[in-house]
Amino acid sequence: MEIKPDKKVLLDIVTTQMPYGKYKGRLISDIPVHYLVWCKQKGAFPKGKIGDLMQNVLEIKSNDLGYILQEIKSWRYK
C-alpha cells in the first residue's frame, strides 16, 4: 500500500505563519525541531489546524524528510 502525502497540508506547512508565541511570524515549516519535540513532550501542541501542522512538521523532520519542505518552498519562486 502506497502512502500519498496530502498536497494541501504540505502547502499549508510552507505557507502558514505561526500566529503567536515564541515563533510568531515564522513559517510553520521553519519552527525548530527542538521546539516541536518540546511541545510533543509537554502535550503543548495547540488544538486545531496550527497544532496539526506543527505535528506534521515534527513527523517530517524526525524522519529526515525536511528536504521535501525546502523543495516545496522553492516551487513558489519558480
mmJSON file of the N, C-alpha and C atoms, coordinates in Angstrom:
{"data_MODEL":{"atom_site":{
"group_PDB":["ATOM","ATOM","ATOM","ATOM","ATOM","ATOM","ATOM","ATOM","ATOM","ATOM","ATOM","ATOM","ATOM","ATOM","ATOM","ATOM","ATOM","ATOM","ATOM","ATOM","ATOM","ATOM","ATOM","ATOM","ATOM","ATOM","ATOM","ATOM","ATOM","ATOM","ATOM","ATOM","ATOM","ATOM","ATOM","ATOM","ATOM","ATOM","ATOM","ATOM","ATOM","ATOM","ATOM","ATOM","ATOM","ATOM","ATOM","ATOM","ATOM","ATOM","ATOM","ATOM","ATOM","ATOM","ATOM","ATOM","ATOM","ATOM","ATOM","ATOM","ATOM","ATOM","ATOM","ATOM","ATOM","ATOM","ATOM","ATOM","ATOM","ATOM","ATOM","ATOM","ATOM","ATOM","ATOM","ATOM","ATOM","ATOM","ATOM","ATOM","ATOM","ATOM","ATOM","ATOM","ATOM","ATOM","ATOM","ATOM","ATOM","ATOM","ATOM","ATOM","ATOM","ATOM","ATOM","ATOM","ATOM","ATOM","ATOM","ATOM","ATOM","ATOM","ATOM","ATOM","ATOM","ATOM","ATOM","ATOM","ATOM","ATOM","ATOM","ATOM","ATOM","ATOM","ATOM","ATOM","ATOM","ATOM","ATOM","ATOM","ATOM","ATOM","ATOM","ATOM","ATOM","ATOM","ATOM","ATOM","ATOM","ATOM","ATOM","ATOM","ATOM","ATOM","ATOM","ATOM","ATOM","ATOM","ATOM","ATOM","ATOM","ATOM","ATOM","ATOM","ATOM","ATOM","ATOM","ATOM","ATOM","ATOM","ATOM","ATOM","ATOM","ATOM","ATOM","ATOM","ATOM","ATOM","ATOM","ATOM","ATOM","ATOM","ATOM","ATOM","ATOM","ATOM","ATOM","ATOM","ATOM","ATOM","ATOM","ATOM","ATOM","ATOM","ATOM","ATOM","ATOM","ATOM","ATOM","ATOM","ATOM","ATOM","ATOM","ATOM","ATOM","ATOM","ATOM","ATOM","ATOM","ATOM","ATOM","ATOM","ATOM","ATOM","ATOM","ATOM","ATOM","ATOM","ATOM","ATOM","ATOM","ATOM","ATOM","ATOM","ATOM","ATOM","ATOM","ATOM","ATOM","ATOM","ATOM","ATOM","ATOM","ATOM","ATOM","ATOM","ATOM","ATOM","ATOM","ATOM","ATOM","ATOM","ATOM","ATOM","ATOM","ATOM","ATOM","ATOM","ATOM","ATOM","ATOM","ATOM","ATOM","ATOM"],
"id":[1,2,3,4,5,6,7,8,9,10,11,12,13,14,15,16,17,18,19,20,21,22,23,24,25,26,27,28,29,30,31,32,33,34,35,36,37,38,39,40,41,42,43,44,45,46,47,48,49,50,51,52,53,54,55,56,57,58,59,60,61,62,63,64,65,66,67,68,69,70,71,72,73,74,75,76,77,78,79,80,81,82,83,84,85,86,87,88,89,90,91,92,93,94,95,96,97,98,99,100,101,102,103,104,105,106,107,108,109,110,111,112,113,114,115,116,117,118,119,120,121,122,123,124,125,126,127,128,129,130,131,132,133,134,135,136,137,138,139,140,141,142,143,144,145,146,147,148,149,150,151,152,153,154,155,156,157,158,159,160,161,162,163,164,165,166,167,168,169,170,171,172,173,174,175,176,177,178,179,180,181,182,183,184,185,186,187,188,189,190,191,192,193,194,195,196,197,198,199,200,201,202,203,204,205,206,207,208,209,210,211,212,213,214,215,216,217,218,219,220,221,222,223,224,225,226,227,228,229,230,231,232,233,234],
"type_symbol":["N","C","C","N","C","C","N","C","C","N","C","C","N","C","C","N","C","C","N","C","C","N","C","C","N","C","C","N","C","C","N","C","C","N","C","C","N","C","C","N","C","C","N","C","C","N","C","C","N","C","C","N","C","C","N","C","C","N","C","C","N","C","C","N","C","C","N","C","C","N","C","C","N","C","C","N","C","C","N","C","C","N","C","C","N","C","C","N","C","C","N","C","C","N","C","C","N","C","C","N","C","C","N","C","C","N","C","C","N","C","C","N","C","C","N","C","C","N","C","C","N","C","C","N","C","C","N","C","C","N","C","C","N","C","C","N","C","C","N","C","C","N","C","C","N","C","C","N","C","C","N","C","C","N","C","C","N","C","C","N","C","C","N","C","C","N","C","C","N","C","C","N","C","C","N","C","C","N","C","C","N","C","C","N","C","C","N","C","C","N","C","C","N","C","C","N","C","C","N","C","C","N","C","C","N","C","C","N","C","C","N","C","C","N","C","C","N","C","C","N","C","C","N","C","C","N","C","C","N","C","C","N","C","C"],
"label_atom_id":["N","CA","C","N","CA","C","N","CA","C","N","CA","C","N","CA","C","N","CA","C","N","CA","C","N","CA","C","N","CA","C","N","CA","C","N","CA","C","N","CA","C","N","CA","C","N","CA","C","N","CA","C","N","CA","C","N","CA","C","N","CA","C","N","CA","C","N","CA","C","N","CA","C","N","CA","C","N","CA","C","N","CA","C","N","CA","C","N","CA","C","N","CA","C","N","CA","C","N","CA","C","N","CA","C","N","CA","C","N","CA","C","N","CA","C","N","CA","C","N","CA","C","N","CA","C","N","CA","C","N","CA","C","N","CA","C","N","CA","C","N","CA","C","N","CA","C","N","CA","C","N","CA","C","N","CA","C","N","CA","C","N","CA","C","N","CA","C","N","CA","C","N","CA","C","N","CA","C","N","CA","C","N","CA","C","N","CA","C","N","CA","C","N","CA","C","N","CA","C","N","CA","C","N","CA","C","N","CA","C","N","CA","C","N","CA","C","N","CA","C","N","CA","C","N","CA","C","N","CA","C","N","CA","C","N","CA","C","N","CA","C","N","CA","C","N","CA","C","N","CA","C","N","CA","C","N","CA","C","N","CA","C","N","CA","C","N","CA","C","N","CA","C"],
"label_alt_id":[null,null,null,null,null,null,null,null,null,null,null,null,null,null,null,null,null,null,null,null,null,null,null,null,null,null,null,null,null,null,null,null,null,null,null,null,null,null,null,null,null,null,null,null,null,null,null,null,null,null,null,null,null,null,null,null,null,null,null,null,null,null,null,null,null,null,null,null,null,null,null,null,null,null,null,null,null,null,null,null,null,null,null,null,null,null,null,null,null,null,null,null,null,null,null,null,null,null,null,null,null,null,null,null,null,null,null,null,null,null,null,null,null,null,null,null,null,null,null,null,null,null,null,null,null,null,null,null,null,null,null,null,null,null,null,null,null,null,null,null,null,null,null,null,null,null,null,null,null,null,null,null,null,null,null,null,null,null,null,null,null,null,null,null,null,null,null,null,null,null,null,null,null,null,null,null,null,null,null,null,null,null,null,null,null,null,null,null,null,null,null,null,null,null,null,null,null,null,null,null,null,null,null,null,null,null,null,null,null,null,null,null,null,null,null,null,null,null,null,null,null,null,null,null,null,null,null,null,null,null,null,null,null,null],
"label_comp_id":["MET","MET","MET","GLU","GLU","GLU","ILE","ILE","ILE","LYS","LYS","LYS","PRO","PRO","PRO","ASP","ASP","ASP","LYS","LYS","LYS","LYS","LYS","LYS","VAL","VAL","VAL","LEU","LEU","LEU","LEU","LEU","LEU","ASP","ASP","ASP","ILE","ILE","ILE","VAL","VAL","VAL","THR","THR","THR","THR","THR","THR","GLN","GLN","GLN","MET","MET","MET","PRO","PRO","PRO","TYR","TYR","TYR","GLY","GLY","GLY","LYS","LYS","LYS","TYR","TYR","TYR","LYS","LYS","LYS","GLY","GLY","GLY","ARG","ARG","ARG","LEU","LEU","LEU","ILE","ILE","ILE","SER","SER","SER","ASP","ASP","ASP","ILE","ILE","ILE","PRO","PRO","PRO","VAL","VAL","VAL","HIS","HIS","HIS","TYR","TYR","TYR","LEU","LEU","LEU","VAL","VAL","VAL","TRP","TRP","TRP","CYS","CYS","CYS","LYS","LYS","LYS","GLN","GLN","GLN","LYS","LYS","LYS","GLY","GLY","GLY","ALA","ALA","ALA","PHE","PHE","PHE","PRO","PRO","PRO","LYS","LYS","LYS","GLY","GLY","GLY","LYS","LYS","LYS","ILE","ILE","ILE","GLY","GLY","GLY","ASP","ASP","ASP","LEU","LEU","LEU","MET","MET","MET","GLN","GLN","GLN","ASN","ASN","ASN","VAL","VAL","VAL","LEU","LEU","LEU","GLU","GLU","GLU","ILE","ILE","ILE","LYS","LYS","LYS","SER","SER","SER","ASN","ASN","ASN","ASP","ASP","ASP","LEU","LEU","LEU","GLY","GLY","GLY","TYR","TYR","TYR","ILE","ILE","ILE","LEU","LEU","LEU","GLN","GLN","GLN","GLU","GLU","GLU","ILE","ILE","ILE","LYS","LYS","LYS","SER","SER","SER","TRP","TRP","TRP","ARG","ARG","ARG","TYR","TYR","TYR","LYS","LYS","LYS"],
"label_asym_id":["A","A","A","A","A","A","A","A","A","A","A","A","A","A","A","A","A","A","A","A","A","A","A","A","A","A","A","A","A","A","A","A","A","A","A","A","A","A","A","A","A","A","A","A","A","A","A","A","A","A","A","A","A","A","A","A","A","A","A","A","A","A","A","A","A","A","A","A","A","A","A","A","A","A","A","A","A","A","A","A","A","A","A","A","A","A","A","A","A","A","A","A","A","A","A","A","A","A","A","A","A","A","A","A","A","A","A","A","A","A","A","A","A","A","A","A","A","A","A","A","A","A","A","A","A","A","A","A","A","A","A","A","A","A","A","A","A","A","A","A","A","A","A","A","A","A","A","A","A","A","A","A","A","A","A","A","A","A","A","A","A","A","A","A","A","A","A","A","A","A","A","A","A","A","A","A","A","A","A","A","A","A","A","A","A","A","A","A","A","A","A","A","A","A","A","A","A","A","A","A","A","A","A","A","A","A","A","A","A","A","A","A","A","A","A","A","A","A","A","A","A","A","A","A","A","A","A","A","A","A","A","A","A","A"],
"label_entity_id":["1","1","1","1","1","1","1","1","1","1","1","1","1","1","1","1","1","1","1","1","1","1","1","1","1","1","1","1","1","1","1","1","1","1","1","1","1","1","1","1","1","1","1","1","1","1","1","1","1","1","1","1","1","1","1","1","1","1","1","1","1","1","1","1","1","1","1","1","1","1","1","1","1","1","1","1","1","1","1","1","1","1","1","1","1","1","1","1","1","1","1","1","1","1","1","1","1","1","1","1","1","1","1","1","1","1","1","1","1","1","1","1","1","1","1","1","1","1","1","1","1","1","1","1","1","1","1","1","1","1","1","1","1","1","1","1","1","1","1","1","1","1","1","1","1","1","1","1","1","1","1","1","1","1","1","1","1","1","1","1","1","1","1","1","1","1","1","1","1","1","1","1","1","1","1","1","1","1","1","1","1","1","1","1","1","1","1","1","1","1","1","1","1","1","1","1","1","1","1","1","1","1","1","1","1","1","1","1","1","1","1","1","1","1","1","1","1","1","1","1","1","1","1","1","1","1","1","1","1","1","1","1","1","1"],
"label_seq_id":[1,1,1,2,2,2,3,3,3,4,4,4,5,5,5,6,6,6,7,7,7,8,8,8,9,9,9,10,10,10,11,11,11,12,12,12,13,13,13,14,14,14,15,15,15,16,16,16,17,17,17,18,18,18,19,19,19,20,20,20,21,21,21,22,22,22,23,23,23,24,24,24,25,25,25,26,26,26,27,27,27,28,28,28,29,29,29,30,30,30,31,31,31,32,32,32,33,33,33,34,34,34,35,35,35,36,36,36,37,37,37,38,38,38,39,39,39,40,40,40,41,41,41,42,42,42,43,43,43,44,44,44,45,45,45,46,46,46,47,47,47,48,48,48,49,49,49,50,50,50,51,51,51,52,52,52,53,53,53,54,54,54,55,55,55,56,56,56,57,57,57,58,58,58,59,59,59,60,60,60,61,61,61,62,62,62,63,63,63,64,64,64,65,65,65,66,66,66,67,67,67,68,68,68,69,69,69,70,70,70,71,71,71,72,72,72,73,73,73,74,74,74,75,75,75,76,76,76,77,77,77,78,78,78],
"pdbx_PDB_ins_code":[null,null,null,null,null,null,null,null,null,null,null,null,null,null,null,null,null,null,null,null,null,null,null,null,null,null,null,null,null,null,null,null,null,null,null,null,null,null,null,null,null,null,null,null,null,null,null,null,null,null,null,null,null,null,null,null,null,null,null,null,null,null,null,null,null,null,null,null,null,null,null,null,null,null,null,null,null,null,null,null,null,null,null,null,null,null,null,null,null,null,null,null,null,null,null,null,null,null,null,null,null,null,null,null,null,null,null,null,null,null,null,null,null,null,null,null,null,null,null,null,null,null,null,null,null,null,null,null,null,null,null,null,null,null,null,null,null,null,null,null,null,null,null,null,null,null,null,null,null,null,null,null,null,null,null,null,null,null,null,null,null,null,null,null,null,null,null,null,null,null,null,null,null,null,null,null,null,null,null,null,null,null,null,null,null,null,null,null,null,null,null,null,null,null,null,null,null,null,null,null,null,null,null,null,null,null,null,null,null,null,null,null,null,null,null,null,null,null,null,null,null,null,null,null,null,null,null,null,null,null,null,null,null,null],
"Cartn_x":[0.84,0.0,0.888,0.641,1.418,0.738,1.53,1.013,1.305,0.277,0.446,0.234,1.173,1.013,-0.123,-0.736,-1.799,-1.148,-1.32,-0.676,-1.093,-2.36,-2.834,-2.131,-1.96,-1.273,0.165,0.845,2.233,2.325,1.406,1.401,1.099,0.163,-0.153,1.065,1.819,3.003,4.02,4.184,5.209,4.684,3.382,2.838,2.173,1.906,1.221,2.239,1.979,2.849,2.297,3.201,2.823,2.164,0.924,0.192,0.513,1.243,1.501,2.705,3.113,4.168,5.577,6.507,7.928,8.291,7.619,7.952,6.897,6.188,5.175,5.792,5.079,5.525,6.398,6.905,7.714,6.804,7.246,6.508,6.522,5.427,5.34,6.494,6.843,7.925,9.284,9.419,10.7,10.826,9.821,9.914,10.947,11.89,12.948,12.405,13.058,12.644,12.648,13.645,13.706,12.449,11.881,10.644,9.462,9.415,8.334,8.404,9.611,9.788,9.32,9.685,9.254,7.734,7.094,5.625,5.029,5.606,5.108,5.281,6.45,6.723,5.813,5.486,4.652,3.161,2.832,1.43,0.932,1.833,1.551,1.261,1.013,0.624,-0.738,-0.898,-2.207,-3.267,-4.476,-5.577,-5.876,-6.374,-6.777,-5.71,-5.896,-5.057,-3.582,-3.279,-1.877,-1.181,-1.816,-1.241,-1.048,-2.018,-1.901,-0.713,-0.562,0.561,1.895,1.957,3.189,3.542,2.551,2.797,3.276,2.714,3.164,4.614,4.978,6.368,7.302,6.917,7.752,7.936,6.874,6.956,7.866,7.706,8.516,9.99,10.292,11.691,12.313,11.534,12.055,12.453,11.886,12.202,13.163,13.887,14.883,14.31,13.091,12.449,12.246,12.956,12.833,13.155,13.977,14.325,13.071,12.053,10.806,10.17,10.182,9.594,10.388,11.715,12.545,12.247,12.058,11.75,10.401,9.415,8.084,8.159,8.906,9.058,9.698,10.635,11.325,10.392,9.365,8.413,7.697,7.493,6.758,7.516,8.813,9.63,10.071,9.487,9.862,8.888],
"Cartn_y":[-1.184,0.0,1.251,2.116,3.352,4.461,5.156,6.297,7.555,8.337,9.57,10.761,11.702,12.885,13.768,14.452,15.399,16.698,17.009,18.187,19.475,19.572,20.784,20.982,19.905,20.01,20.46,19.883,20.276,21.748,22.198,23.613,24.513,24.081,24.862,24.964,23.884,23.875,24.918,25.089,26.017,27.419,27.653,28.998,29.621,28.832,29.329,29.818,31.014,31.562,31.218,31.034,30.817,32.107,32.02,33.24,33.826,33.108,33.592,32.862,33.323,32.633,33.007,32.215,32.458,32.567,31.812,31.784,32.481,33.426,34.2,34.817,34.66,35.24,34.318,33.251,32.276,31.279,30.816,29.748,28.51,27.78,26.561,25.617,25.567,24.687,25.087,26.323,26.821,26.792,26.271,26.163,25.083,25.376,24.411,23.105,22.024,20.702,20.633,21.241,21.145,21.71,22.753,23.327,22.382,21.773,20.835,19.615,19.128,17.993,18.394,19.593,20.084,20.122,20.643,20.687,19.286,18.341,16.965,16.393,16.575,16.035,16.639,17.907,18.608,18.522,17.92,17.899,19.311,20.128,21.555,21.975,21.024,21.446,22.133,23.273,23.92,23.045,23.227,22.489,23.111,22.309,22.817,22.7,23.497,23.402,23.661,24.689,25.025,23.864,23.285,22.141,20.951,20.715,19.614,19.833,21.067,21.373,21.196,21.653,21.514,20.039,19.219,17.791,17.143,17.585,17.068,17.445,18.685,19.116,18.27,18.026,17.195,15.807,15.226,13.891,13.901,14.91,15.022,15.177,16.127,16.398,15.268,14.605,13.496,12.307,12.222,11.138,11.59,12.666,13.211,13.518,14.029,14.381,15.886,16.654,18.106,18.685,17.979,18.456,18.596,17.793,17.881,19.252,19.739,21.057,22.151,22.025,23.008,23.009,21.829,21.728,22.366,22.109,22.691,24.208,24.726,26.174,26.761,26.061,26.589,26.651,25.83,25.862,27.194,27.82,29.098,30.191,30.026,31.081,30.775,29.757,29.399,29.984],
"Cartn_z":[0.0,0.0,0.0,-0.929,-1.045,-0.257,0.545,1.296,0.504,0.231,-0.527,0.403,0.394,1.25,0.755,1.669,1.342,0.856,-0.413,-1.008,-0.309,0.062,0.732,2.07,2.811,4.105,3.894,2.921,2.656,2.255,1.422,1.034,2.227,3.071,4.274,5.193,5.319,6.18,5.728,4.431,3.923,3.649,3.882,3.644,4.874,5.896,7.087,8.109,8.63,9.671,11.045,11.977,13.367,13.856,14.35,14.695,16.068,16.918,18.282,18.868,20.042,20.782,20.351,20.813,20.598,19.124,18.279,16.85,15.989,16.583,15.863,14.604,13.481,12.217,11.386,11.982,11.234,10.55,9.384,8.724,9.615,9.618,10.413,10.045,8.78,8.328,8.889,9.369,9.86,11.38,12.058,13.511,13.835,14.728,15.042,15.637,15.293,15.763,17.284,17.925,19.387,20.031,19.448,19.981,19.74,18.565,18.257,19.168,19.436,20.352,21.755,22.179,23.48,23.567,22.528,22.501,22.631,21.932,21.988,23.389,23.969,25.301,26.362,26.226,27.208,26.889,25.731,25.311,25.023,24.488,24.315,22.875,21.981,20.636,20.741,20.062,20.096,19.426,19.831,19.209,17.845,16.934,15.635,14.573,13.527,12.332,12.619,13.406,13.688,14.37,15.367,16.064,15.141,14.265,13.302,12.366,11.894,11.0,11.722,12.965,13.741,13.945,14.231,14.413,13.114,11.997,10.699,10.431,10.753,10.554,11.418,12.655,13.523,12.92,12.425,11.823,10.595,9.75,8.536,8.885,9.767,10.101,10.913,11.753,12.563,11.701,10.523,9.595,8.499,8.775,7.84,6.464,6.451,5.191,5.039,5.862,5.805,4.443,3.685,2.335,1.46,1.742,0.97,1.162,2.392,2.664,1.962,1.954,1.254,-0.242,-0.792,-2.218,-2.535,-1.713,-1.934,-1.825,-0.85,-0.722,-1.966,-2.56,-3.743,-4.958,-4.999,-6.11,-6.2,-5.07,-5.061,-5.798,-5.936,-6.532,-7.953,-8.539,-9.922,-10.911],
"occupancy":[1.0,1.0,1.0,1.0,1.0,1.0,1.0,1.0,1.0,1.0,1.0,1.0,1.0,1.0,1.0,1.0,1.0,1.0,1.0,1.0,1.0,1.0,1.0,1.0,1.0,1.0,1.0,1.0,1.0,1.0,1.0,1.0,1.0,1.0,1.0,1.0,1.0,1.0,1.0,1.0,1.0,1.0,1.0,1.0,1.0,1.0,1.0,1.0,1.0,1.0,1.0,1.0,1.0,1.0,1.0,1.0,1.0,1.0,1.0,1.0,1.0,1.0,1.0,1.0,1.0,1.0,1.0,1.0,1.0,1.0,1.0,1.0,1.0,1.0,1.0,1.0,1.0,1.0,1.0,1.0,1.0,1.0,1.0,1.0,1.0,1.0,1.0,1.0,1.0,1.0,1.0,1.0,1.0,1.0,1.0,1.0,1.0,1.0,1.0,1.0,1.0,1.0,1.0,1.0,1.0,1.0,1.0,1.0,1.0,1.0,1.0,1.0,1.0,1.0,1.0,1.0,1.0,1.0,1.0,1.0,1.0,1.0,1.0,1.0,1.0,1.0,1.0,1.0,1.0,1.0,1.0,1.0,1.0,1.0,1.0,1.0,1.0,1.0,1.0,1.0,1.0,1.0,1.0,1.0,1.0,1.0,1.0,1.0,1.0,1.0,1.0,1.0,1.0,1.0,1.0,1.0,1.0,1.0,1.0,1.0,1.0,1.0,1.0,1.0,1.0,1.0,1.0,1.0,1.0,1.0,1.0,1.0,1.0,1.0,1.0,1.0,1.0,1.0,1.0,1.0,1.0,1.0,1.0,1.0,1.0,1.0,1.0,1.0,1.0,1.0,1.0,1.0,1.0,1.0,1.0,1.0,1.0,1.0,1.0,1.0,1.0,1.0,1.0,1.0,1.0,1.0,1.0,1.0,1.0,1.0,1.0,1.0,1.0,1.0,1.0,1.0,1.0,1.0,1.0,1.0,1.0,1.0,1.0,1.0,1.0,1.0,1.0,1.0,1.0,1.0,1.0,1.0,1.0,1.0],
"B_iso_or_equiv":[0.0,0.0,0.0,0.0,0.0,0.0,0.0,0.0,0.0,0.0,0.0,0.0,0.0,0.0,0.0,0.0,0.0,0.0,0.0,0.0,0.0,0.0,0.0,0.0,0.0,0.0,0.0,0.0,0.0,0.0,0.0,0.0,0.0,0.0,0.0,0.0,0.0,0.0,0.0,0.0,0.0,0.0,0.0,0.0,0.0,0.0,0.0,0.0,0.0,0.0,0.0,0.0,0.0,0.0,0.0,0.0,0.0,0.0,0.0,0.0,0.0,0.0,0.0,0.0,0.0,0.0,0.0,0.0,0.0,0.0,0.0,0.0,0.0,0.0,0.0,0.0,0.0,0.0,0.0,0.0,0.0,0.0,0.0,0.0,0.0,0.0,0.0,0.0,0.0,0.0,0.0,0.0,0.0,0.0,0.0,0.0,0.0,0.0,0.0,0.0,0.0,0.0,0.0,0.0,0.0,0.0,0.0,0.0,0.0,0.0,0.0,0.0,0.0,0.0,0.0,0.0,0.0,0.0,0.0,0.0,0.0,0.0,0.0,0.0,0.0,0.0,0.0,0.0,0.0,0.0,0.0,0.0,0.0,0.0,0.0,0.0,0.0,0.0,0.0,0.0,0.0,0.0,0.0,0.0,0.0,0.0,0.0,0.0,0.0,0.0,0.0,0.0,0.0,0.0,0.0,0.0,0.0,0.0,0.0,0.0,0.0,0.0,0.0,0.0,0.0,0.0,0.0,0.0,0.0,0.0,0.0,0.0,0.0,0.0,0.0,0.0,0.0,0.0,0.0,0.0,0.0,0.0,0.0,0.0,0.0,0.0,0.0,0.0,0.0,0.0,0.0,0.0,0.0,0.0,0.0,0.0,0.0,0.0,0.0,0.0,0.0,0.0,0.0,0.0,0.0,0.0,0.0,0.0,0.0,0.0,0.0,0.0,0.0,0.0,0.0,0.0,0.0,0.0,0.0,0.0,0.0,0.0,0.0,0.0,0.0,0.0,0.0,0.0,0.0,0.0,0.0,0.0,0.0,0.0],
"pdbx_formal_charge":[null,null,null,null,null,null,null,null,null,null,null,null,null,null,null,null,null,null,null,null,null,null,null,null,null,null,null,null,null,null,null,null,null,null,null,null,null,null,null,null,null,null,null,null,null,null,null,null,null,null,null,null,null,null,null,null,null,null,null,null,null,null,null,null,null,null,null,null,null,null,null,null,null,null,null,null,null,null,null,null,null,null,null,null,null,null,null,null,null,null,null,null,null,null,null,null,null,null,null,null,null,null,null,null,null,null,null,null,null,null,null,null,null,null,null,null,null,null,null,null,null,null,null,null,null,null,null,null,null,null,null,null,null,null,null,null,null,null,null,null,null,null,null,null,null,null,null,null,null,null,null,null,null,null,null,null,null,null,null,null,null,null,null,null,null,null,null,null,null,null,null,null,null,null,null,null,null,null,null,null,null,null,null,null,null,null,null,null,null,null,null,null,null,null,null,null,null,null,null,null,null,null,null,null,null,null,null,null,null,null,null,null,null,null,null,null,null,null,null,null,null,null,null,null,null,null,null,null,null,null,null,null,null,null],
"auth_seq_id":[1,1,1,2,2,2,3,3,3,4,4,4,5,5,5,6,6,6,7,7,7,8,8,8,9,9,9,10,10,10,11,11,11,12,12,12,13,13,13,14,14,14,15,15,15,16,16,16,17,17,17,18,18,18,19,19,19,20,20,20,21,21,21,22,22,22,23,23,23,24,24,24,25,25,25,26,26,26,27,27,27,28,28,28,29,29,29,30,30,30,31,31,31,32,32,32,33,33,33,34,34,34,35,35,35,36,36,36,37,37,37,38,38,38,39,39,39,40,40,40,41,41,41,42,42,42,43,43,43,44,44,44,45,45,45,46,46,46,47,47,47,48,48,48,49,49,49,50,50,50,51,51,51,52,52,52,53,53,53,54,54,54,55,55,55,56,56,56,57,57,57,58,58,58,59,59,59,60,60,60,61,61,61,62,62,62,63,63,63,64,64,64,65,65,65,66,66,66,67,67,67,68,68,68,69,69,69,70,70,70,71,71,71,72,72,72,73,73,73,74,74,74,75,75,75,76,76,76,77,77,77,78,78,78],
"auth_comp_id":["MET","MET","MET","GLU","GLU","GLU","ILE","ILE","ILE","LYS","LYS","LYS","PRO","PRO","PRO","ASP","ASP","ASP","LYS","LYS","LYS","LYS","LYS","LYS","VAL","VAL","VAL","LEU","LEU","LEU","LEU","LEU","LEU","ASP","ASP","ASP","ILE","ILE","ILE","VAL","VAL","VAL","THR","THR","THR","THR","THR","THR","GLN","GLN","GLN","MET","MET","MET","PRO","PRO","PRO","TYR","TYR","TYR","GLY","GLY","GLY","LYS","LYS","LYS","TYR","TYR","TYR","LYS","LYS","LYS","GLY","GLY","GLY","ARG","ARG","ARG","LEU","LEU","LEU","ILE","ILE","ILE","SER","SER","SER","ASP","ASP","ASP","ILE","ILE","ILE","PRO","PRO","PRO","VAL","VAL","VAL","HIS","HIS","HIS","TYR","TYR","TYR","LEU","LEU","LEU","VAL","VAL","VAL","TRP","TRP","TRP","CYS","CYS","CYS","LYS","LYS","LYS","GLN","GLN","GLN","LYS","LYS","LYS","GLY","GLY","GLY","ALA","ALA","ALA","PHE","PHE","PHE","PRO","PRO","PRO","LYS","LYS","LYS","GLY","GLY","GLY","LYS","LYS","LYS","ILE","ILE","ILE","GLY","GLY","GLY","ASP","ASP","ASP","LEU","LEU","LEU","MET","MET","MET","GLN","GLN","GLN","ASN","ASN","ASN","VAL","VAL","VAL","LEU","LEU","LEU","GLU","GLU","GLU","ILE","ILE","ILE","LYS","LYS","LYS","SER","SER","SER","ASN","ASN","ASN","ASP","ASP","ASP","LEU","LEU","LEU","GLY","GLY","GLY","TYR","TYR","TYR","ILE","ILE","ILE","LEU","LEU","LEU","GLN","GLN","GLN","GLU","GLU","GLU","ILE","ILE","ILE","LYS","LYS","LYS","SER","SER","SER","TRP","TRP","TRP","ARG","ARG","ARG","TYR","TYR","TYR","LYS","LYS","LYS"],
"auth_asym_id":["A","A","A","A","A","A","A","A","A","A","A","A","A","A","A","A","A","A","A","A","A","A","A","A","A","A","A","A","A","A","A","A","A","A","A","A","A","A","A","A","A","A","A","A","A","A","A","A","A","A","A","A","A","A","A","A","A","A","A","A","A","A","A","A","A","A","A","A","A","A","A","A","A","A","A","A","A","A","A","A","A","A","A","A","A","A","A","A","A","A","A","A","A","A","A","A","A","A","A","A","A","A","A","A","A","A","A","A","A","A","A","A","A","A","A","A","A","A","A","A","A","A","A","A","A","A","A","A","A","A","A","A","A","A","A","A","A","A","A","A","A","A","A","A","A","A","A","A","A","A","A","A","A","A","A","A","A","A","A","A","A","A","A","A","A","A","A","A","A","A","A","A","A","A","A","A","A","A","A","A","A","A","A","A","A","A","A","A","A","A","A","A","A","A","A","A","A","A","A","A","A","A","A","A","A","A","A","A","A","A","A","A","A","A","A","A","A","A","A","A","A","A","A","A","A","A","A","A","A","A","A","A","A","A"],
"auth_atom_id":["N","CA","C","N","CA","C","N","CA","C","N","CA","C","N","CA","C","N","CA","C","N","CA","C","N","CA","C","N","CA","C","N","CA","C","N","CA","C","N","CA","C","N","CA","C","N","CA","C","N","CA","C","N","CA","C","N","CA","C","N","CA","C","N","CA","C","N","CA","C","N","CA","C","N","CA","C","N","CA","C","N","CA","C","N","CA","C","N","CA","C","N","CA","C","N","CA","C","N","CA","C","N","CA","C","N","CA","C","N","CA","C","N","CA","C","N","CA","C","N","CA","C","N","CA","C","N","CA","C","N","CA","C","N","CA","C","N","CA","C","N","CA","C","N","CA","C","N","CA","C","N","CA","C","N","CA","C","N","CA","C","N","CA","C","N","CA","C","N","CA","C","N","CA","C","N","CA","C","N","CA","C","N","CA","C","N","CA","C","N","CA","C","N","CA","C","N","CA","C","N","CA","C","N","CA","C","N","CA","C","N","CA","C","N","CA","C","N","CA","C","N","CA","C","N","CA","C","N","CA","C","N","CA","C","N","CA","C","N","CA","C","N","CA","C","N","CA","C","N","CA","C","N","CA","C","N","CA","C","N","CA","C","N","CA","C","N","CA","C","N","CA","C"],
"pdbx_PDB_model_num":[1,1,1,1,1,1,1,1,1,1,1,1,1,1,1,1,1,1,1,1,1,1,1,1,1,1,1,1,1,1,1,1,1,1,1,1,1,1,1,1,1,1,1,1,1,1,1,1,1,1,1,1,1,1,1,1,1,1,1,1,1,1,1,1,1,1,1,1,1,1,1,1,1,1,1,1,1,1,1,1,1,1,1,1,1,1,1,1,1,1,1,1,1,1,1,1,1,1,1,1,1,1,1,1,1,1,1,1,1,1,1,1,1,1,1,1,1,1,1,1,1,1,1,1,1,1,1,1,1,1,1,1,1,1,1,1,1,1,1,1,1,1,1,1,1,1,1,1,1,1,1,1,1,1,1,1,1,1,1,1,1,1,1,1,1,1,1,1,1,1,1,1,1,1,1,1,1,1,1,1,1,1,1,1,1,1,1,1,1,1,1,1,1,1,1,1,1,1,1,1,1,1,1,1,1,1,1,1,1,1,1,1,1,1,1,1,1,1,1,1,1,1,1,1,1,1,1,1,1,1,1,1,1,1]
}}}
